Amino acid sequence: MCHLIFWVQNLSSSALVEISDLHFAYDKRAILKGINMTFPKGKLIAIMGLSGCGKTTLLRHIGGVLKPTKGCVKVGGQVIHELDQETLYAMRRKMGMLFQFGALFTDMSVFDNVAFQMREHTSLPEELIHDLVLMKLHAVGLRGTQNLMPSELSGGMARRVALARAVALDPMLIMYDEPFAGLDPISLTVVGELIRRLNDALGATSVVVTHDVQESLKIVDYVYFMENGVIVAEGTPDEIRASDKAFVHQFVHGEIDGPLPFHYPGGDYRQDLNLRA
């Protein structure tokens, strides 16, 4: 608890992202129900929880894709949903996004995928773009793939190219939506280490939405656990590992028995068998 108080009181003043009493609903279906989070500058934050708990919806609010029903998201001191289109686009140029499974442009080479944002959002000469792209690819260990097409890459390589694209403009905020999904153990470890290393090298703030507990706890500074649109636990990786909250313990240790039952709710099993007989 003391650590949590220290985190909030001493780092909130240097926060890059502040989420305050955030509510969101699709029609009458509530997705987010009063979320409060703080992402300090230079830190790597994980948001964990089951599918459908609101993690990706939260990222969409940070990027200004969705507007809250109530509450607000501040990035760099600015309320995202109050920005006009021009200011919002300027803010987005300071953000990097690694989409689930990479989402590379399939008809563009590796080089053109990484160069895409530079060409769209800057007036840099092509010679400088060339050197910057090679630098970004070199940072993820894939400088030699510049002329390959996405179809020629392995899953792990494609994810690393997507990571190079996400940091192409040296963003102040990098968001990762399930960056470890579908990767083999070696690629998973490589991507995890790159996320940590690039965050520190750029002095950025990174937010990782993930189901991969063990890999994430190796690299992040702080963790938020979500369930059904609310935060049920938060803390450092060591605090999360030692949590006595039943849901968190079951999730972290991958246990079958716990608050999340194995069986979908149903009637009496014996009665169902008798009825069928």
MIBASE-925858 format. One record per residue (C-alpha): x, y, z; chain; residue number from 1; residue in one letter. Coordinates in nm, 2 decimals, m for minus. Layout:
// MIBASE-925858
{atom {X; Y; Z}; "A"; NUM; "a"}
...
END
This chain:
// MIBASE-925858
{atom {0.00; 0.00; 0.00}; "A"; 1; "m"}
{atom {0.28; 0.24; 0.08}; "A"; 2; "c"}
{atom {0.43; 0.18; m0.26}; "A"; 3; "h"}
{atom {0.10; 0.25; m0.43}; "A"; 4; "l"}
{atom {0.07; 0.58; m0.24}; "A"; 5; "i"}
{atom {0.42; 0.68; m0.34}; "A"; 6; "f"}
{atom {0.35; 0.59; m0.70}; "A"; 7; "w"}
{atom {0.03; 0.81; m0.71}; "A"; 8; "v"}
{atom {0.16; 1.11; m0.51}; "A"; 9; "q"}
{atom {0.51; 1.14; m0.65}; "A"; 10; "n"}
{atom {0.45; 1.04; m1.02}; "A"; 11; "l"}
{atom {0.11; 1.19; m1.10}; "A"; 12; "s"}
{atom {0.27; 1.53; m1.14}; "A"; 13; "s"}
{atom {0.49; 1.39; m1.42}; "A"; 14; "s"}
{atom {0.22; 1.18; m1.58}; "A"; 15; "a"}
{atom {0.19; 1.18; m1.96}; "A"; 16; "l"}
{atom {m0.15; 1.01; m1.95}; "A"; 17; "v"}
{atom {m0.42; 1.07; m1.69}; "A"; 18; "e"}
{atom {m0.75; 0.88; m1.71}; "A"; 19; "i"}
{atom {m1.02; 1.01; m1.48}; "A"; 20; "s"}
{atom {m1.36; 0.85; m1.40}; "A"; 21; "d"}
{atom {m1.38; 0.71; m1.76}; "A"; 22; "l"}
{atom {m1.72; 0.56; m1.86}; "A"; 23; "h"}
{atom {m1.81; 0.43; m2.20}; "A"; 24; "f"}
{atom {m2.11; 0.24; m2.33}; "A"; 25; "a"}
{atom {m2.22; 0.11; m2.67}; "A"; 26; "y"}
{atom {m2.59; 0.20; m2.65}; "A"; 27; "d"}
{atom {m2.69; 0.06; m2.31}; "A"; 28; "k"}
{atom {m2.41; m0.19; m2.28}; "A"; 29; "r"}
{atom {m2.15; m0.05; m2.04}; "A"; 30; "a"}
{atom {m1.79; m0.13; m2.14}; "A"; 31; "i"}
{atom {m1.59; 0.10; m1.91}; "A"; 32; "l"}
{atom {m1.72; 0.18; m1.56}; "A"; 33; "k"}
{atom {m1.52; 0.45; m1.39}; "A"; 34; "g"}
{atom {m1.16; 0.38; m1.49}; "A"; 35; "i"}
{atom {m0.89; 0.58; m1.32}; "A"; 36; "n"}
{atom {m0.53; 0.53; m1.43}; "A"; 37; "m"}
{atom {m0.20; 0.73; m1.44}; "A"; 38; "t"}
{atom {0.08; 0.66; m1.68}; "A"; 39; "f"}
{atom {0.40; 0.84; m1.57}; "A"; 40; "p"}
{atom {0.65; 0.96; m1.83}; "A"; 41; "k"}
{atom {0.92; 0.71; m1.92}; "A"; 42; "g"}
{atom {0.74; 0.42; m1.76}; "A"; 43; "k"}
{atom {0.61; 0.09; m1.92}; "A"; 44; "l"}
{atom {0.26; 0.00; m1.81}; "A"; 45; "i"}
{atom {0.07; m0.32; m1.86}; "A"; 46; "a"}
{atom {m0.31; m0.35; m1.88}; "A"; 47; "i"}
{atom {m0.43; m0.70; m1.83}; "A"; 48; "m"}
{atom {m0.76; m0.89; m1.82}; "A"; 49; "g"}
{atom {m0.98; m1.13; m2.00}; "A"; 50; "l"}
{atom {m1.10; m1.07; m2.35}; "A"; 51; "s"}
{atom {m1.39; m0.83; m2.36}; "A"; 52; "g"}
{atom {m1.30; m0.65; m2.03}; "A"; 53; "c"}
{atom {m1.24; m0.32; m2.21}; "A"; 54; "g"}
{atom {m0.87; m0.30; m2.26}; "A"; 55; "k"}
{atom {m0.87; m0.22; m2.63}; "A"; 56; "t"}
{atom {m1.16; 0.02; m2.59}; "A"; 57; "t"}
{atom {m0.94; 0.20; m2.34}; "A"; 58; "l"}
{atom {m0.66; 0.24; m2.60}; "A"; 59; "l"}
{atom {m0.91; 0.38; m2.85}; "A"; 60; "r"}
{atom {m1.01; 0.65; m2.60}; "A"; 61; "h"}
{atom {m0.64; 0.74; m2.55}; "A"; 62; "i"}
{atom {m0.60; 0.77; m2.93}; "A"; 63; "g"}
{atom {m0.92; 0.98; m2.96}; "A"; 64; "g"}
{atom {m1.11; 0.72; m3.17}; "A"; 65; "v"}
{atom {m1.39; 0.71; m2.92}; "A"; 66; "l"}
{atom {m1.55; 0.97; m2.70}; "A"; 67; "k"}
{atom {m1.63; 0.89; m2.33}; "A"; 68; "p"}
{atom {m1.98; 0.88; m2.20}; "A"; 69; "t"}
{atom {m1.84; 1.04; m1.89}; "A"; 70; "k"}
{atom {m1.50; 1.14; m1.76}; "A"; 71; "g"}
{atom {m1.19; 1.21; m1.96}; "A"; 72; "c"}
{atom {m0.85; 1.11; m2.09}; "A"; 73; "v"}
{atom {m0.57; 1.36; m2.08}; "A"; 74; "k"}
{atom {m0.25; 1.32; m2.28}; "A"; 75; "v"}
{atom {0.02; 1.57; m2.22}; "A"; 76; "g"}
{atom {m0.23; 1.78; m2.02}; "A"; 77; "g"}
{atom {m0.48; 1.80; m2.30}; "A"; 78; "q"}
{atom {m0.83; 1.65; m2.28}; "A"; 79; "v"}
{atom {m0.84; 1.42; m2.59}; "A"; 80; "i"}
{atom {m1.21; 1.43; m2.67}; "A"; 81; "h"}
{atom {m1.22; 1.81; m2.65}; "A"; 82; "e"}
{atom {m0.95; 1.86; m2.92}; "A"; 83; "l"}
{atom {m1.05; 1.98; m3.27}; "A"; 84; "d"}
{atom {m0.96; 1.76; m3.56}; "A"; 85; "q"}
{atom {m0.64; 1.94; m3.65}; "A"; 86; "e"}
{atom {m0.51; 1.94; m3.29}; "A"; 87; "t"}
{atom {m0.61; 1.57; m3.25}; "A"; 88; "l"}
{atom {m0.42; 1.47; m3.56}; "A"; 89; "y"}
{atom {m0.11; 1.66; m3.43}; "A"; 90; "a"}
{atom {m0.14; 1.47; m3.10}; "A"; 91; "m"}
{atom {m0.17; 1.14; m3.28}; "A"; 92; "r"}
{atom {0.16; 1.21; m3.46}; "A"; 93; "r"}
{atom {0.32; 1.19; m3.12}; "A"; 94; "k"}
{atom {0.18; 0.85; m3.06}; "A"; 95; "m"}
{atom {0.29; 0.51; m3.19}; "A"; 96; "g"}
{atom {0.07; 0.21; m3.22}; "A"; 97; "m"}
{atom {0.15; m0.16; m3.26}; "A"; 98; "l"}
{atom {m0.17; m0.33; m3.37}; "A"; 99; "f"}
{atom {m0.26; m0.69; m3.28}; "A"; 100; "q"}
{atom {m0.07; m0.93; m3.52}; "A"; 101; "f"}
{atom {0.13; m0.63; m3.66}; "A"; 102; "g"}
{atom {m0.12; m0.52; m3.93}; "A"; 103; "a"}
{atom {0.15; m0.44; m4.19}; "A"; 104; "l"}
{atom {0.04; m0.32; m4.53}; "A"; 105; "f"}
{atom {0.06; m0.64; m4.73}; "A"; 106; "t"}
{atom {0.12; m0.47; m5.06}; "A"; 107; "d"}
{atom {0.42; m0.26; m4.93}; "A"; 108; "m"}
{atom {0.77; m0.37; m4.87}; "A"; 109; "s"}
{atom {0.92; m0.37; m4.52}; "A"; 110; "v"}
{atom {1.10; m0.05; m4.61}; "A"; 111; "f"}
{atom {0.78; 0.13; m4.73}; "A"; 112; "d"}
{atom {0.59; 0.01; m4.42}; "A"; 113; "n"}
{atom {0.84; 0.17; m4.18}; "A"; 114; "v"}
{atom {0.87; 0.48; m4.40}; "A"; 115; "a"}
{atom {0.49; 0.53; m4.43}; "A"; 116; "f"}
{atom {0.45; 0.76; m4.13}; "A"; 117; "q"}
{atom {0.76; 0.96; m4.22}; "A"; 118; "m"}
{atom {0.62; 1.03; m4.57}; "A"; 119; "r"}
{atom {0.27; 1.10; m4.45}; "A"; 120; "e"}
{atom {0.34; 1.33; m4.16}; "A"; 121; "h"}
{atom {0.68; 1.50; m4.23}; "A"; 122; "t"}
{atom {0.84; 1.68; m4.52}; "A"; 123; "s"}
{atom {1.17; 1.50; m4.47}; "A"; 124; "l"}
{atom {1.37; 1.44; m4.79}; "A"; 125; "p"}
{atom {1.38; 1.08; m4.92}; "A"; 126; "e"}
{atom {1.75; 1.05; m4.85}; "A"; 127; "e"}
{atom {1.70; 1.12; m4.48}; "A"; 128; "l"}
{atom {1.39; 0.89; m4.47}; "A"; 129; "i"}
{atom {1.61; 0.61; m4.62}; "A"; 130; "h"}
{atom {1.86; 0.65; m4.34}; "A"; 131; "d"}
{atom {1.60; 0.68; m4.07}; "A"; 132; "l"}
{atom {1.42; 0.36; m4.19}; "A"; 133; "v"}
{atom {1.74; 0.16; m4.18}; "A"; 134; "l"}
{atom {1.81; 0.29; m3.83}; "A"; 135; "m"}
{atom {1.47; 0.18; m3.71}; "A"; 136; "k"}
{atom {1.51; m0.16; m3.87}; "A"; 137; "l"}
{atom {1.86; m0.20; m3.73}; "A"; 138; "h"}
{atom {1.72; m0.12; m3.38}; "A"; 139; "a"}
{atom {1.49; m0.43; m3.41}; "A"; 140; "v"}
{atom {1.75; m0.64; m3.57}; "A"; 141; "g"}
{atom {1.60; m0.65; m3.92}; "A"; 142; "l"}
{atom {1.80; m0.40; m4.14}; "A"; 143; "r"}
{atom {1.86; m0.68; m4.40}; "A"; 144; "g"}
{atom {1.48; m0.73; m4.46}; "A"; 145; "t"}
{atom {1.42; m0.38; m4.61}; "A"; 146; "q"}
{atom {1.33; m0.52; m4.95}; "A"; 147; "n"}
{atom {1.12; m0.81; m4.84}; "A"; 148; "l"}
{atom {0.74; m0.82; m4.85}; "A"; 149; "m"}
{atom {0.53; m0.90; m4.54}; "A"; 150; "p"}
{atom {0.44; m1.24; m4.69}; "A"; 151; "s"}
{atom {0.81; m1.33; m4.68}; "A"; 152; "e"}
{atom {0.84; m1.27; m4.31}; "A"; 153; "l"}
{atom {0.79; m1.50; m4.01}; "A"; 154; "s"}
{atom {0.54; m1.40; m3.75}; "A"; 155; "g"}
{atom {0.81; m1.28; m3.51}; "A"; 156; "g"}
{atom {0.98; m1.08; m3.79}; "A"; 157; "m"}
{atom {0.66; m0.92; m3.89}; "A"; 158; "a"}
{atom {0.59; m0.81; m3.54}; "A"; 159; "r"}
{atom {0.94; m0.66; m3.51}; "A"; 160; "r"}
{atom {0.88; m0.47; m3.84}; "A"; 161; "v"}
{atom {0.55; m0.34; m3.70}; "A"; 162; "a"}
{atom {0.74; m0.23; m3.39}; "A"; 163; "l"}
{atom {0.99; m0.04; m3.60}; "A"; 164; "a"}
{atom {0.70; 0.13; m3.78}; "A"; 165; "r"}
{atom {0.54; 0.22; m3.44}; "A"; 166; "a"}
{atom {0.85; 0.41; m3.33}; "A"; 167; "v"}
{atom {0.93; 0.56; m3.67}; "A"; 168; "a"}
{atom {0.85; 0.92; m3.55}; "A"; 169; "l"}
{atom {1.01; 0.88; m3.21}; "A"; 170; "d"}
{atom {0.67; 0.90; m3.03}; "A"; 171; "p"}
{atom {0.62; 1.02; m2.67}; "A"; 172; "m"}
{atom {0.36; 0.75; m2.62}; "A"; 173; "l"}
{atom {0.36; 0.40; m2.76}; "A"; 174; "i"}
{atom {0.06; 0.17; m2.74}; "A"; 175; "m"}
{atom {0.08; m0.21; m2.79}; "A"; 176; "y"}
{atom {m0.24; m0.41; m2.85}; "A"; 177; "d"}
{atom {m0.15; m0.78; m2.77}; "A"; 178; "e"}
{atom {0.21; m0.76; m2.90}; "A"; 179; "p"}
{atom {0.29; m1.12; m2.79}; "A"; 180; "f"}
{atom {m0.02; m1.29; m2.95}; "A"; 181; "a"}
{atom {0.07; m1.59; m3.17}; "A"; 182; "g"}
{atom {0.45; m1.57; m3.12}; "A"; 183; "l"}
{atom {0.68; m1.86; m3.05}; "A"; 184; "d"}
{atom {0.87; m1.85; m2.71}; "A"; 185; "p"}
{atom {1.19; m1.71; m2.87}; "A"; 186; "i"}
{atom {1.01; m1.44; m3.07}; "A"; 187; "s"}
{atom {0.80; m1.35; m2.77}; "A"; 188; "l"}
{atom {1.11; m1.29; m2.56}; "A"; 189; "t"}
{atom {1.28; m1.09; m2.83}; "A"; 190; "v"}
{atom {0.97; m0.87; m2.88}; "A"; 191; "v"}
{atom {0.94; m0.82; m2.50}; "A"; 192; "g"}
{atom {1.30; m0.71; m2.47}; "A"; 193; "e"}
{atom {1.27; m0.48; m2.76}; "A"; 194; "l"}
{atom {0.96; m0.31; m2.61}; "A"; 195; "i"}
{atom {1.15; m0.24; m2.29}; "A"; 196; "r"}
{atom {1.47; m0.13; m2.46}; "A"; 197; "r"}
{atom {1.30; 0.10; m2.71}; "A"; 198; "l"}
{atom {1.09; 0.26; m2.44}; "A"; 199; "n"}
{atom {1.40; 0.34; m2.24}; "A"; 200; "d"}
{atom {1.61; 0.45; m2.54}; "A"; 201; "a"}
{atom {1.34; 0.69; m2.66}; "A"; 202; "l"}
{atom {1.24; 0.81; m2.32}; "A"; 203; "g"}
{atom {0.88; 0.73; m2.41}; "A"; 204; "a"}
{atom {0.58; 0.61; m2.21}; "A"; 205; "t"}
{atom {0.45; 0.27; m2.32}; "A"; 206; "s"}
{atom {0.12; 0.10; m2.26}; "A"; 207; "v"}
{atom {0.10; m0.28; m2.33}; "A"; 208; "v"}
{atom {m0.24; m0.45; m2.35}; "A"; 209; "v"}
{atom {m0.18; m0.82; m2.31}; "A"; 210; "t"}
{atom {m0.28; m1.16; m2.19}; "A"; 211; "h"}
{atom {0.07; m1.28; m2.16}; "A"; 212; "d"}
{atom {0.13; m1.25; m1.78}; "A"; 213; "v"}
{atom {0.47; m1.40; m1.74}; "A"; 214; "q"}
{atom {0.65; m1.21; m2.02}; "A"; 215; "e"}
{atom {0.48; m0.88; m1.93}; "A"; 216; "s"}
{atom {0.58; m0.90; m1.56}; "A"; 217; "l"}
{atom {0.94; m0.93; m1.67}; "A"; 218; "k"}
{atom {0.95; m0.60; m1.85}; "A"; 219; "i"}
{atom {0.69; m0.36; m1.71}; "A"; 220; "v"}
{atom {0.70; m0.11; m1.43}; "A"; 221; "d"}
{atom {0.34; m0.12; m1.32}; "A"; 222; "y"}
{atom {0.03; m0.33; m1.39}; "A"; 223; "v"}
{atom {m0.35; m0.26; m1.40}; "A"; 224; "y"}
{atom {m0.59; m0.56; m1.39}; "A"; 225; "f"}
{atom {m0.93; m0.51; m1.55}; "A"; 226; "m"}
{atom {m1.24; m0.71; m1.52}; "A"; 227; "e"}
{atom {m1.59; m0.62; m1.66}; "A"; 228; "n"}
{atom {m1.49; m0.26; m1.73}; "A"; 229; "g"}
{atom {m1.34; m0.18; m1.39}; "A"; 230; "v"}
{atom {m0.99; m0.20; m1.23}; "A"; 231; "i"}
{atom {m0.98; m0.49; m0.98}; "A"; 232; "v"}
{atom {m0.61; m0.47; m0.89}; "A"; 233; "a"}
{atom {m0.30; m0.27; m0.96}; "A"; 234; "e"}
{atom {0.06; m0.26; m0.85}; "A"; 235; "g"}
{atom {0.42; m0.34; m0.94}; "A"; 236; "t"}
{atom {0.50; m0.68; m1.09}; "A"; 237; "p"}
{atom {0.61; m0.82; m0.75}; "A"; 238; "d"}
{atom {0.29; m0.69; m0.59}; "A"; 239; "e"}
{atom {0.08; m0.85; m0.86}; "A"; 240; "i"}
{atom {0.26; m1.19; m0.83}; "A"; 241; "r"}
{atom {0.20; m1.18; m0.46}; "A"; 242; "a"}
{atom {m0.16; m1.07; m0.48}; "A"; 243; "s"}
{atom {m0.41; m1.25; m0.26}; "A"; 244; "d"}
{atom {m0.71; m1.14; m0.47}; "A"; 245; "k"}
{atom {m0.87; m1.46; m0.61}; "A"; 246; "a"}
{atom {m0.92; m1.33; m0.96}; "A"; 247; "f"}
{atom {m0.57; m1.19; m1.00}; "A"; 248; "v"}
{atom {m0.41; m1.51; m0.85}; "A"; 249; "h"}
{atom {m0.60; m1.73; m1.08}; "A"; 250; "q"}
{atom {m0.51; m1.52; m1.39}; "A"; 251; "f"}
{atom {m0.14; m1.48; m1.30}; "A"; 252; "v"}
{atom {m0.09; m1.85; m1.23}; "A"; 253; "h"}
{atom {m0.33; m1.99; m1.50}; "A"; 254; "g"}
{atom {m0.54; m2.19; m1.25}; "A"; 255; "e"}
{atom {m0.85; m2.37; m1.37}; "A"; 256; "i"}
{atom {m1.04; m2.34; m1.04}; "A"; 257; "d"}
{atom {m1.12; m1.99; m0.91}; "A"; 258; "g"}
{atom {m1.36; m1.70; m0.95}; "A"; 259; "p"}
{atom {m1.37; m1.78; m1.33}; "A"; 260; "l"}
{atom {m1.54; m2.12; m1.35}; "A"; 261; "p"}
{atom {m1.46; m2.39; m1.60}; "A"; 262; "f"}
{atom {m1.83; m2.47; m1.66}; "A"; 263; "h"}
{atom {m2.06; m2.22; m1.83}; "A"; 264; "y"}
{atom {m2.36; m2.17; m1.61}; "A"; 265; "p"}
{atom {m2.63; m2.43; m1.67}; "A"; 266; "g"}
{atom {m2.90; m2.63; m1.51}; "A"; 267; "g"}
{atom {m2.87; m2.95; m1.30}; "A"; 268; "d"}
{atom {m2.65; m3.19; m1.50}; "A"; 269; "y"}
{atom {m2.83; m3.50; m1.38}; "A"; 270; "r"}
{atom {m3.17; m3.35; m1.46}; "A"; 271; "q"}
{atom {m3.05; m3.26; m1.81}; "A"; 272; "d"}
{atom {m2.94; m3.62; m1.87}; "A"; 273; "l"}
{atom {m3.27; m3.76; m1.74}; "A"; 274; "n"}
{atom {m3.47; m3.53; m1.96}; "A"; 275; "l"}
{atom {m3.27; m3.65; m2.27}; "A"; 276; "r"}
{atom {m3.32; m4.01; m2.17}; "A"; 277; "a"}
END
